[in-house]
Structures are given as structure tokens and as C-alpha cells.
Amino acid sequence: MTDDRVVLVTGAARGLGEGIAIRLLRDGWRVVLADVDGASTTARRLDPGSDHAVGVEVDVTDEQACARAVAAAIDAFGRLDGLVNNAGIGGPSTPAHLTDPADFRRVLEVNLVGPFLMTRAAVPAMQGRPGAAIVNITSVLGQRGEARSGAYSASKGGLGLLGQCLALELAPDGIRVNSVAPGNMLTGMHRDHVQSIADRQGWSYDEALAGVRATVPLGRHGTPDDIGDVVAWLLSPDASYVTGQTVAVNGGILLT
Ligand SMILES: NC(=O)c1ccc[n+]([C@@H]2O[C@H](COP(=O)([O-])OP(=O)(O)OC[C@H]3O[C@@H](n4cnc5c(N)ncnc54)[C@H](O)[C@@H]3O)[C@@H](O)[C@H]2O)c1
């Protein structure tokens, strides 16, 4: 049991964020689902009684909107114990030196500045809450660069390091900060990535999907449940001596 603890999950309307919200609701958390689109609908679907989940429409690149999301958590549930910075966008699949600067900036803005703004808004509410914790969703591409992922890799590598800095800065408050680095999870974002491989190589979507799967040592794509399980652990007292770390959830692909 989590003693009615309250967590705010960004990008929770679908994909990995929804999987994280489902798992945390199952564990007894009160969950604020924050998303630029569809948060309230997903909150109602996951919790038809509407007393354990609320949805707030938030663009994480908007400082005021982040503050409003935290205020909504306090309004709904009276406290805030956890933050999961999951909202993110994929990057352009162009070589970095050929990438439109506006596209590059946009990826940094959502994937790196967004978690910074949301953390900035949330920390004052989390200070003094025993066991408070933040989890940032980074990426295997933030751990190892690949051709055609410059903007995305830079944003996620930066987020991992921001997490380490925050872990040190917030340790005196007892707030733990960790990262989860997924790889090849079968969500809308990954389907777009697979389609761009298919288009570039002249393959069908299914051929491209099978090609990606064949590179994963465990031989399958990841699921939102795989991420929800690890996030739940990092937010729980079972991880109370874990801070400043990145847990890779990628079927072993970094070993290849
Ligand atoms: N799918 C993968 O293979 C994979 C791998 C590594 C990392 N990730 C990371 O996991 C996280 C979740 O990705 P996903 O695969 O579920 O993607 P997704 O596209 O399915 O979902 C992302 C969610 O974030 C929301 N979002 C986007 N921009 C936002 C903004 N400015 N403000 C608020 N919400 C916003 C979207 O509306 C959407 O609901 C992302 O940070 C992504 O970079 C995914």
C-alpha cells in the first residue's frame, strides 16, 4: 500500500505514460495524468469513479501550465509525493548537420526544458514529503548516440545528466531522482520511428518492425507495463537508497 500517495505523470494520455499511470493506480497511488492532449479522457477511462485519477491538459513547455498542473494535484488530493517526467516527442530522422534548427530546438524544448519546468514547479510541493521521488523517462538513445538521432539523443542525454544534478541538489530534502531509459517500446512514437525506417529502406512497415525486433537480444519489443513496473519500483520505499541512477529497460540492446 502507498498510503494514498500522490504522483503526477506527464504524457500520460497514451503510450508509456498511460502504462505508468495504470500500474501506479493499481498500487494505490492517486494519479494526476498530465498531457497536452487527452489527459481527462484517459483519466476517466482508467478510473471511471474519478476519485483516484484526474486529468489535466498541460503543455510541459509552458511554465505557467506546469504550475497549474501542480496546483491541480494539490487541489484534487492535497499533496504531491511523486513526479514522472514522461512526456516527450521523437526527433527528426535527419543527420544533425542537415536538421532544421527549429526542429532541433523543439525537441530540446519538449524533452529537456519541459522536465526542467515541471520539476521546478513540483519540487516546492514535494519538499518535506517523506519518500518523495522523481523519475525522468530518458532513452537508450540518451545513453548511446546513433546516426539520425542528434536532437533526440542530445535531449535525452541532457535529461539523464539533469537528473544526476537534481539527485545531488535534492538529496538533502530526501527527494530521490532517477531515470528510466527505455528502448524499442511498441507505442505510437516507436511506430512512427519504424515507419520512417520503412520509408527510407523501401521496406514494408512489418518488415521494418521485424528488423528492429531482430536486433533486441530478448527478441521482443517492450511494453508500457515493462516501464510501469520499473517506475513503480523507483517511486517505492523498496528503492529508498537509490538516487541519481539510470535503469535501462531495453531487452539488452545496449550490449549489442
Ligand atoms: N517508445 C519508445 O520506444 C521509447 C524509447 C525510449 C524513450 N521513450 C520515451 O518515453 C516517453 C513516452 O513515449 P511514448 O513512446 O509513450 O510516446 P507517445 O508519443 O506514445 O506518447 C507521448 C505522450 O506525450 C505527450 N506529449 C507530447 N508533447 C507534450 C507536451 N509538450 N506536453 C505534454 N505532453 C506532451 C503526447 O501527447 C503523448 O500522450 C517519451 O519521453 C519518449 O521519448 C520512448
The ligand as a Tripos MOL2 file, in Angstrom:
@<TRIPOS>MOLECULE
LIG
   44    48     1     0     0
SMALL
NO_CHARGES

@<TRIPOS>ATOM
      1 N1          8.5500    4.2480  -27.4040 N.am      1 LIG1
      2 C1          9.8440    4.0610  -27.2530 C.2       1 LIG1
      3 O1         10.4420    3.1270  -27.8280 O.2       1 LIG1
      4 C2         10.6620    4.9640  -26.3690 C.ar      1 LIG1
      5 C3         12.0100    4.6740  -26.2120 C.ar      1 LIG1
      6 C4         12.7840    5.4850  -25.4050 C.ar      1 LIG1
      7 C5         12.1980    6.5520  -24.7420 C.ar      1 LIG1
      8 N2         10.8760    6.8290  -24.9100 N.ar      1 LIG1
      9 C6         10.3400    7.9850  -24.1880 C.3       1 LIG1
     10 O2          9.2090    7.5870  -23.4280 O.3       1 LIG1
     11 C7          8.3180    8.7070  -23.2840 C.3       1 LIG1
     12 C8          6.9260    8.2650  -23.6990 C.3       1 LIG1
     13 O3          6.9750    7.9310  -25.0860 O.3       1 LIG1
     14 P1          5.8480    7.0640  -25.8140 P.3       1 LIG1
     15 O4          6.5650    6.0520  -26.6030 O.co2     1 LIG1
     16 O5          4.7970    6.6700  -24.8570 O.co2     1 LIG1
     17 O6          5.3220    8.1800  -26.8380 O.3       1 LIG1
     18 P2          3.8360    8.5830  -27.2730 P.3       1 LIG1
     19 O7          4.0210    9.5030  -28.4310 O.co2     1 LIG1
     20 O8          3.0050    7.3630  -27.4450 O.co2     1 LIG1
     21 O9          3.2890    9.3980  -26.0160 O.3       1 LIG1
     22 C9          3.8660   10.6150  -25.6330 C.3       1 LIG1
     23 C10         2.8450   11.4230  -24.8600 C.3       1 LIG1
     24 O10         3.4520   12.6810  -24.5090 O.3       1 LIG1
     25 C11         2.5290   13.7210  -24.7830 C.3       1 LIG1
     26 N3          3.2230   14.9730  -25.0480 N.ar      1 LIG1
     27 C12         3.9930   15.2830  -26.1170 C.ar      1 LIG1
     28 N4          4.4100   16.5580  -26.0310 N.ar      1 LIG1
     29 C13         3.8960   17.0560  -24.8950 C.ar      1 LIG1
     30 C14         3.9660   18.3270  -24.2560 C.ar      1 LIG1
     31 N5          4.6260   19.3550  -24.8090 N.pl3     1 LIG1
     32 N6          3.3230   18.4990  -23.0820 N.ar      1 LIG1
     33 C15         2.6210   17.4730  -22.5310 C.ar      1 LIG1
     34 N7          2.5080   16.2620  -23.0920 N.ar      1 LIG1
     35 C16         3.1360   16.0580  -24.2590 C.ar      1 LIG1
     36 C17         1.7360   13.2340  -26.0100 C.3       1 LIG1
     37 O11         0.5010   13.9220  -26.1600 O.3       1 LIG1
     38 C18         1.5920   11.7480  -25.7010 C.3       1 LIG1
     39 O12         0.4290   11.4640  -24.9600 O.3       1 LIG1
     40 C19         8.9010    9.8150  -24.1530 C.3       1 LIG1
     41 O13         9.6240   10.7230  -23.3330 O.3       1 LIG1
     42 C20         9.8120    9.0960  -25.0810 C.3       1 LIG1
     43 O14        10.8570    9.9180  -25.5580 O.3       1 LIG1
     44 C21        10.0900    6.0470  -25.7070 C.ar      1 LIG1
@<TRIPOS>BOND
     1     1     2 1
     2     2     3 2
     3     2     4 1
     4     4     5 ar
     5     4    44 ar
     6     5     6 ar
     7     6     7 ar
     8     7     8 ar
     9     8     9 1
    10     8    44 ar
    11     9    10 1
    12     9    42 1
    13    10    11 1
    14    11    12 1
    15    11    40 1
    16    12    13 1
    17    13    14 1
    18    14    15 2
    19    14    16 1
    20    14    17 1
    21    17    18 1
    22    18    19 2
    23    18    20 1
    24    18    21 1
    25    21    22 1
    26    22    23 1
    27    23    24 1
    28    23    38 1
    29    24    25 1
    30    25    26 1
    31    25    36 1
    32    26    27 ar
    33    26    35 ar
    34    27    28 ar
    35    28    29 ar
    36    29    30 ar
    37    29    35 ar
    38    30    31 1
    39    30    32 ar
    40    32    33 ar
    41    33    34 ar
    42    34    35 ar
    43    36    37 1
    44    36    38 1
    45    38    39 1
    46    40    41 1
    47    40    42 1
    48    42    43 1
@<TRIPOS>SUBSTRUCTURE
     1 LIG1         1 GROUP 0 **** ****
